Amino acid sequence: MILLYVLLSVYIVAVNFYAFRLVKTQREEFEGGAQPSGDGKLILAAILGGATAVYLSMFAMRFRLGNLLLMIAMPVLAVLNFYCFYMGFRSVGMFF
């Protein structure tokens, strides 16, 4: 049972770290003069569980705050992610 808790926790941390690095990489590319890549990677990372990291890193780095899609979708996905993670941790305990 502890192994499942550890695996779920590692997954959450890894996806959020990847989402943070993705926003940081896009910001560095934008500052270098390149066009920022599409929103598809950010939305996919958010759906996989990194919506909180994307949303908070956008504010921390002051990057892409004018994108209406990201500013509306990320909080909604973050709430959905928290609910799914809560249900995941809750269901792990029910099996044992």
VOLUMFI-63981 format. One line per 8 residues: their letters; for each residue x, y, z of N, C-alpha, C, CB. Coordinates in steps of 0.1 Angstrom, whole numbers. Glycine has a CB too. Layout:
BEGIN
a = X:Y:Z:X:Y:Z:X:Y:Z:X:Y:Z  ...
END
This chain:
BEGIN
millyvll = 8:-12:0:0:0:0:9:13:0:-9:0:12  19:12:8:28:24:8:35:26:-6:39:22:19  38:15:-13:43:17:-26:34:24:-35:46:3:-32  21:22:-35:12:29:-43:11:44:-40:-2:23:-42  12:47:-27:12:61:-23:25:68:-28:12:62:-7  36:61:-27:49:66:-32:48:68:-47:60:57:-28  43:59:-54:42:60:-69:34:71:-73:37:47:-75  22:73:-67:13:84:-70:19:97:-67:0:82:-63
svyivavn = 26:98:-55:33:110:-52:44:114:-61:38:109:-37  52:104:-65:63:107:-74:57:111:-88:72:94:-76  46:105:-92:40:109:-105:36:124:-104:28:100:-108  29:128:-93:25:141:-92:36:151:-92:17:143:-79  47:148:-85:59:157:-85:65:158:-98:69:152:-74  67:146:-105:73:146:-118:65:154:-129:75:132:-123  52:152:-129:44:160:-139:45:175:-136:30:155:-139  44:179:-124:45:193:-120:58:199:-123:41:195:-106
fyafrlvk = 69:191:-121:82:196:-124:84:198:-139:93:186:-119  79:188:-147:79:189:-161:71:201:-166:74:176:-168  60:203:-161:52:215:-165:59:228:-162:38:214:-158  65:229:-150:73:241:-147:84:243:-156:78:240:-132  92:233:-159:103:234:-169:98:237:-183:111:221:-169  86:233:-187:81:236:-200:78:251:-201:68:227:-202  72:256:-191:69:271:-191:82:279:-191:60:275:-179  92:274:-183:104:281:-182:112:281:-196:113:275:-171
tqreefeg = 111:269:-202:118:268:-215:111:276:-226:117:253:-220  98:277:-226:91:285:-235:94:300:-233:76:283:-234  95:304:-221:98:318:-217:112:321:-222:97:320:-202  122:312:-220:135:315:-225:136:315:-240:145:304:-220  128:307:-247:128:308:-262:122:321:-266:120:296:-267  112:325:-259:105:338:-263:115:350:-261:92:340:-255  122:350:-250:132:360:-247:143:360:-257:137:359:-233  146:348:-263:156:347:-273:152:352:-287:161:333:-274
gaqpsgdg = 140:355:-288:135:361:-301:126:351:-309:146:365:-309  125:339:-304:117:329:-312:102:330:-308:122:315:-309  94:326:-316:79:326:-313:77:315:-303:71:324:-326  68:318:-293:65:307:-284:58:296:-290:57:313:-272  61:284:-287:54:272:-293:40:272:-288:61:259:-289  32:264:-295:18:264:-292:14:260:-278:11:255:-302  1:261:-276:-4:258:-262:-6:244:-260:-17:266:-260  -5:236:-271:-8:221:-270:0:214:-259:-5:215:-283
klilaail = 13:217:-258:22:210:-248:18:214:-234:36:213:-251  15:227:-232:11:232:-219:-2:226:-215:10:247:-219  -12:225:-224:-25:219:-221:-24:204:-218:-35:222:-232  -15:197:-226:-13:183:-223:-7:181:-210:-5:177:-234  3:189:-206:10:187:-193:0:190:-182:22:197:-192  -9:200:-184:-19:203:-174:-29:192:-173:-27:216:-178  -33:186:-184:-43:175:-183:-37:163:-176:-48:171:-197  -24:161:-178:-17:149:-171:-15:152:-156:-4:147:-178
ggatavyl = -17:164:-151:-16:166:-137:-8:178:-133:-11:155:-130  -3:186:-143:6:197:-140:-1:211:-141:17:196:-148  -14:212:-140:-21:224:-142:-17:234:-131:-36:222:-142  -15:230:-119:-11:239:-108:3:245:-111:-11:232:-95  12:237:-115:25:242:-118:25:251:-130:35:230:-121  18:248:-140:17:257:-152:11:271:-148:8:251:-163  0:270:-141:-6:283:-137:2:291:-128:-20:280:-130  8:285:-117:17:293:-108:30:298:-115:20:284:-96
smfamrfr = 36:290:-123:48:294:-130:45:305:-140:55:282:-137  34:305:-146:30:316:-155:30:329:-147:16:313:-162  24:329:-135:24:341:-127:37:345:-122:14:339:-116  45:335:-118:58:337:-112:68:343:-122:64:325:-106  67:339:-135:76:344:-145:70:355:-153:80:332:-154  57:358:-150:50:368:-158:50:366:-173:55:382:-155  46:354:-177:47:349:-191:34:344:-195:58:338:-192  29:349:-207:17:344:-213:5:347:-205:18:330:-217
lgnlllmi = 5:358:-197:-7:361:-189:-18:366:-197:-3:371:-178  -16:371:-209:-26:376:-218:-34:365:-226:-20:386:-227  -29:353:-225:-36:342:-232:-48:338:-224:-26:330:-234  -60:341:-230:-73:339:-223:-75:324:-221:-84:345:-231  -72:316:-231:-74:301:-230:-67:295:-218:-69:294:-243  -54:299:-216:-46:294:-205:-51:299:-192:-31:297:-207  -55:312:-192:-59:318:-179:-72:313:-174:-60:333:-180  -81:307:-183:-93:301:-179:-92:286:-177:-104:304:-189
ampvlavl = -85:280:-186:-84:265:-185:-75:260:-174:-78:260:-198  -65:267:-170:-55:262:-160:-62:261:-146:-43:270:-159  -69:271:-141:-75:269:-128:-86:258:-128:-82:282:-124  -93:257:-139:-103:246:-140:-97:232:-140:-112:248:-153  -86:231:-148:-79:218:-148:-72:216:-135:-69:218:-159  -67:226:-128:-61:224:-115:-71:219:-105:-55:238:-109  -83:224:-105:-93:218:-96:-96:204:-99:-106:227:-96  -97:201:-112:-100:187:-117:-88:178:-113:-102:187:-132
nfycfymg = -76:183:-114:-64:175:-110:-64:172:-95:-51:183:-113  -67:183:-87:-68:180:-72:-78:170:-69:-71:194:-65  -90:171:-75:-100:161:-73:-96:147:-77:-113:164:-80  -89:145:-88:-85:132:-93:-74:127:-83:-79:133:-107  -65:135:-79:-54:131:-70:-60:127:-56:-44:142:-68  -70:134:-52:-77:131:-39:-83:117:-40:-87:142:-35  -90:115:-51:-97:102:-53:-87:91:-55:-106:103:-66  -75:94:-61:-65:84:-62:-59:80:-49:-54:89:-71
frsvgmff = -56:90:-40:-51:86:-27:-62:80:-19:-46:99:-20  -74:84:-20:-85:78:-12:-87:63:-17:-97:86:-14  -87:61:-30:-89:47:-35:-78:37:-32:-92:47:-49  -66:42:-30:-54:33:-27:-57:27:-13:-41:41:-27  -62:35:-4:-65:30:9:-76:20:10:-67:41:18  -85:21:0:-97:12:0:-93:-2:-4:-108:18:-9  -82:-4:-12:-79:-17:-16:-72:-25:-6:-70:-16:-28  -67:-19:5:-60:-27:15:-66:-26:28:-45:-22:16
END
